[in-house]
Amino acid sequence: MPDAPERVFFRNAGAAVHRGVEVAARLGRGGLALAAAVAYTDARFLDYAVDGAVFDGNRVPGVAPLVAEAEVSFAARSGWYTAVAAEAAGRTAVDDAGEADSPGYSLLDLRAGRTGLTLGGPGAPTLDLFGGVTNVLDTRYNASVTVNAFGGRYYEPGPGRTLYLGVVLGLQAPPSE
């Protein structure tokens, strides 16, 4: 850009390759369920040079090489439910040169609730109540990154421990006669 000669706003890499594998499984019995997924991605530049700097072989920034998620949940016939979820991501490159990265992190979330509370007879409103805690351990982490950010401003911090409560009111049309 002529009015900002020292700033680079966007550029394409000459060539890159993404190789990876993802595995997911879900098991359940009665109201108990276990779900897990893990993904490995090896994303690298094959042929990429800018102003004499060669980035061949460097990791593509913004792509975590390893991401995993798992959840254990229980739902009772009465409508009560609870769950514990975990998420982890590996160290992530944030610039083409591979000189800076965002550290890996692990998060833990909890939630619980009650569905199907009836406020009267047939056709009466229903209530679902829920609540939870995200980032239970108050982990400091980067929720995302801005690739090749000017001035090293790559990091976008994720939220700390957060509590939430909610109510869903279900309205049904009265039964027709």
PyMOL commands that set and color helices and strands:
alter all, ss='L'
color gray80, all
select helices_A, chain A and resi 150-152
alter helices_A, ss='H'
color red, helices_A
select strands_A, chain A and resi 15-29+32-47+49-50+53-54+66-75+80-89+92-93+101-102+105-118+126-134+142-145+155-157+162-170
alter strands_A, ss='S'
color yellow, strands_A
deselect
rebuild
show_as cartoon
